[in-house]
Structure formats: C-alpha cells, structure tokens
C-alpha cells in the first residue's frame, strides 16, 4: 500500500542490488495470452541508490534507442515498486547490458519490468512475494504471460482468478528444451496485436481449447505429442502479413515434423522438443535468422544485495558486470561467463534469493 511522501522511508545512498531475469516466450501456439515459458537466457541488472538524480548506463540490444532518465522501463518499475512499499530513493544508478533483442517476442520488456520490481524489493530489504510482483508487473505490461514466466520460471499458466491475476506453475518433462530462430528485423507488439480480429469462428476456438489442454499434457508427460499440441487457430495465421518470413519458417519447420510456433507476438520462432531432435537445427542455415538453443529457464532472482561505501557511488561506472552470450549464442554453453566484481572492502550483507 502506498505511503504518503512524508511517511516514506528514504533509502541511504550506497544500498545496491543485483538481479537476474530470464528471457521468456509466450503463447506457445494455442495458449494465447495465457501460457508462458522461461528460457535459460538470463540478463543481469545492477541498481544502486545514489544521492540524487538518475545515472543510467546501458549497452547491448537497443541501447541507442533507450531513454537515460526515469522513463527507462526498469527505472519506472523500480519507482512503482518502491512507492508501493513506502520507500523512496533520493537517486538511482542503473547498469545493464541488454542481450535479449527488443520487439522479437522474447520478453525483453517483461524482463525489464520484473527486474525493476525485484530490485525495488531488494533495495527496500523486503521479501519479493510472487503475487506482489505479478500484480504490479501485469499492470505495467498489460498482459501476464511473459511476466509470470519470468517471475516463476519454467512453464506457467496465467489467468484472471477471483483474487485477480495469478499464475499456476505446471510441470515440464525433463527431456524438453527449446530452439529459437531470431530474425534480424523486429515487429512491435501493438502492431502484431492490431492484426487480430475481434471475433473468431466458434469451431476454431473449440479446436484451440483442445490443443491448449493437450499442450499442458504434452509438456508435462508426453513430449511426442508436442507437434499436434502446438497447433493454433487464434493468432498466428492472422499475423502472417506483418511477419511473412517468420510464418514461412514456422511452416517449413512444421513440415519437417518440428513443433514450431511464433514466439509471443513474434517475429521469433520457437521450437520445442528433445535436445537430440533440436541439435540438428543448428546445422540449418536460415538467412536473416540466428539460432539459439536453450534449456528451460529458472525464476528471476536477487543474486546480490549489499551496502557499498558511499564514496564509491560517485564512480558507479567502476562496478563491472561480465556479459552474457549474444543473441546468436547456444545455451549448450554456460548462460553467463562471470560474476559481479567488487573489491572485498565494499561488501556487506550479501544475499541470494530466489522467488
């Protein structure tokens, strides 16, 4: 519950937090605006309290287009979270290297929102309750599938219940992995949503419901059914005009027997299957697409929360974060190549928290 400005606790400069959030895929074919899947592709975000203003250091994907003030999506989410927790920061320093491509259907905005909210809880030193994270993340994002997957990890089913937006975490068979075909062009979520009709034939809605139920079963216990279970009639065909290359690739992969689908609002293409089956896709040359193999990902987490000597906060650029692999990398290799480097004299109250 929000506190009046005069009642808010003011954070002391030097408080810092480091969080990791996964890339995600949504819909998974028939589970439109409901199914979400976390990928083993994680971004690391560093936030610290400074004396005033906003210092934002961003590199990597989309860095040239992103704002460097409080309108940055991570900072916006931090401010929403802090205000709700009755806490205020006199200033914030943000450092991140973006590896999730923007507007590709891989949950880049959801990762930013969840990172900001989780960081707010870490800075405020309060537990990051999943229901609190999901409520605020859904309010900011506008739909719950990607943010729910980032918050909970694994495979989730997000829905509007009696108590509001919530998510159920479902089992996923240990043999299942993912392959991602990531195009060199983007499609905005609003454009993709704008292609959808207000009504669909009842017979198509019924068919979609059956395949969505089958997909839950296939993911949990019978992966051989993934191909049939991933059929969709609600959104992919309607969006072909704004992502023709992706739609053609999806059809080509399905023609080879792979459970291929548009990832989220596109235009990336997601393929689910066994690691052995997906490994052969690395040899396929798809002009205009890079390929990335991924395990199923874990939940967002706070990996470090500490207090740094306030004198060092005048030089926030000295805090160094190692990079995660680029968008064309294979996650057969480790998902991150290093740890946060901090002189030993700066560290106190280090924690690692999973939600």
N, C-alpha and C positions, 0 to 999 in steps of 0.2 A: 504494500500500500504506500502510495507516495506521501512523503512528509513535506510540510511547508518548508520553504527555503531556509527560514530561520532555525528550523528544527533539524536540518540535515547535518549529519556528521561530515566533517571535512577531512579528506584523506591527506596524510602528510607526504610531501614530496620524497621520493625515494622508494615508495612501495611499487613493486613490479610484479608482473605475472607473465608467464609464457604458456600458451595453449597450442594444442594441435587439433586440427579438424580434418575430416575426410572429404574427398570428392564424393559425389553421390549421383545415382541415376534414378529417375522416377518413371512411373507408369509401367515399365517392364512389359509393354504390349497392352494387355487388356485392363490393367489396373489403373486407369486414368484418374489422376489426382488423388490416388489412394496408396499405391504401392511405392515403396522407396527402398533403395539398396545402397549401403555404404560400400565404398571401394577402398582398397588398400593403397591409397594415394593421398598422402597427408600434407597439409600445409601448416607451417609453424608461424605463429603470430606473437610478437612481443609488445607489451604495453607497460608503461610506467607513468607514475604521477610526477609531474613537474610543477614548478612554481606558478606558471601561467601560460596561457595560450595553447596552441596545438602544433606539435612538430611531427611531421609525417614523412617517413622515408619508405618509399615503395619502389620496388623494381620487379622485373619479370613481366608476366602477362598483363596487358592493358595498362601498364604503368603510365604511359604518356597521356592517357585519357582520364585518369582518376584524379579527383579533387585532392587538394592538400590542406583541407580545412575540416571543420566539424561536419560537413556534408558527406565526408567519406563514410561508406556504409558501415565499416567496422566501428568508427567513432560514434556514428549515430546509434548503433546498437548498444555500445558501452554506455552512452548517456541515458538511453531508455532504461537499461538495467540498473544503473546507479541511482537514478531518480526514484525508481520503484522500491529500491532497498533503503531509501532515506539517506543516501550518501552522495557527496559531491566532491569532485576533483578540481582543484584550482587550475590545473592544466594537464594535458596528456601528451605523451610521446608514443607514437606508433611506429613499429618497424616490421615490415614483412616483405618477403619475396614471393610473388604470386606465381604458382606453377599450374593452377587449374585454368584452362583457357576460358575466356568470358564468352557468353552467349553461344555455347556449344552444347547445352543440355547436360552439363556435368556438375551442376550445383554450385557454381562459383559464388553467386550471391547468397545462397543458403549457408555456405561455409563462412562467408564474411559475417553474416548475422549471428550465427551460433558462436563464432569466435568472439565477437564483441560482447555478447551476453554472458558467455562463460568467463571471459576476462573480467567483466564487471563483478561477478560473484567472487572471483579470486582476489581482486583488489579490495573488495569490501570485507573479505575474510568470512564469508557465509557459505553454507552448503549450496551447491548448484543443483537444485531439485529439477529432475527432468520435466515435470509438469509445468514448472515456472518457466523454464527455458522454452518449452514448446508453445505455451500460450503467447509469450512475447514474440517469439520468432515467427509464428504464424501470422500475428497481427502486422508485423513488418513486411513479411514476404508475400502474404496474400493467399498462400496455399500451403498445406502442411507436409506434403510427401517428402520432399528433399530435406527440409529442416528436421523432420522426425528421424530420418535415416542418419543424419549427421549426429543427432543427439544420442540416439540409442545404439547405433551401429547395426551391422547385419541387415536382415530383411524385416521391414516393418509395414504394417497396415495402418494408415492414419485415417481417422474418421471423426465426425461430429457426434459426440455422445450426449447423454443427459447433463454431464458436468462440463460440457464444452469440447473443444478439440482435444483429442487424445490419440494414443498410438498403442497398438499391440505388436509385440515383437514375436515373430514367427521363426520356427526352426528352418535351417537351411542345410542341405545334405553336404557332408564334408568333402565330397568329390567335386563340387561345383565351383567353378571360377568364372572369370569374365574376360572378354576381349573387347577393346574399344577401338573403333575406327573414327579418328578425329579429323574433320575436314579443315582445310585452311581458310574457310570462309565461315562467317557467323550468321545466325538468324535470331533476331530478338524475340524474346518470349511473347511480348504483346502482339507482334506480327503473326507468330505461329498460332496463338490463341484466336486471333481475329479470323483465321481461316475456318474455324469450327462452326457448324450450323447450330441454330438454336434447338432444333429437333432432329431426331434420328428415327428411322423405322423401328417399330416395336420388335420385329424379328431380329434385327441386328443387335438391339440392346439385350435381348434374351440370350443370343449367342455369345455376346461379350461377357455376360454374367457367368455363363457356364465355363468359359475359358478362364476367367479370373479365379474361380473356385478351383479349377483344375491346376492352375499355376501354383497356387498355395501348396497343393498336394505334391506336385512335381518337384518343387524346390525343397520340400521337407524330406521326401522319402522315395520318389521315383523319378530321377532325372531323365530317364529315357522318354518321358512324356513332355519334356520342355518344348520341343518343336510344336506339337499340337497345342500345348497350353499357352503359347505366346502369340497366338493369332488375335488380331484386334480389328474391330469394326467401328470404333468410336472416334479415333483421332488421326491415325497415321495416314490413311488414304486422303483425307481432306487436306492434309498439309503438304501433299506431294508437290504442289505448284511452287512453294517457297523453298523447297529443298530437293529438287529433282535428282541431283547426283546421289544424295544420301538414300533417297527412296529406291533408286535403281540399284544401289549397292546392297541395300537390305533385301530386295527381291532376289538378287543374284546369290547372296549367301544362303537365303532360304531355299533357293533352287538346288543348292549343294547339300541341303539337309541340315543346315545350322539353324539354331534358334536365335535368329537375328531380329532386332527391333530398333525403332528410333529411341534414342536415349532422351528421356524427358521431352522438352519442347524441340529437341534437335539442335543442330543437324548431325550430331554424332550418332553413330550406330553402335549399339550394344549387342554382343553375342554372349549367351550363357551356355555353358556346357562343361564337360570334364576337362581337366588340364591337358590330358593327352589329345583330345579332339581339337582343343583350341590352339595347341602348339603348332599345328600345321598352318595356321593362318599367318604366322609370322613370315612365311615364305611368299605370301601373296602380295603382289605389287599393285597397289590401288592408287593411281595418280591423283594427287590432290588430298590424300588422306595419310595420316600417320597412324600406326597401330601401337597399342599398349596392352599388355597382358596384366591382369590384376587378380589378386586374391580378393575375397570378401573382406571388407574393412571393419575396424573396431570403432567404438564410440569416440566422440570428441573428448578431450581430457585436458586437465591442467597438469602440465608436466613440471612446472616450477613456479613457486610463489615465494617471494623473498623481499627483504628490505635492503636497498642499495644505499651506500653512503651518499648523502645529498650532494656532496661536492662533485661526484661523478655524473650526476644528472645534468650538469651544464654541458657535458660532452656525450650526449646519448649515442652519437654515431660510433663510439668506441665499443658498444655492445655488439658482438658479432654472432650471427646465426649462420650455420652451414646450410647449403642449399639442398633441396630435394631434387630428384631427377626431373628432367624436362618432359614435355608432353609426349614425346616420341619414345620415351624410355620404357623398358619392360620391367614389370614388377616381379619378375623372377629374381631380380637383384634386390638388395635391401631397399626399403622405402625411404630411408634418409641416410645421409652419408656422415653425419656428425652430430655433436651435441652443442648446446649453448656454451660458449666460452666466457667465463667470468673469473677474474682474479679471486683467489681464495679469501682475501680480506673483505670482499664485498658481500659474502654470502651469509644469510641467516634465515632460519625458519624455512628450510626447503621442504616442499611437499610434492607428492604426486597423487593426483586424484582422478579417478575415473567416475563417470556418471552413469 
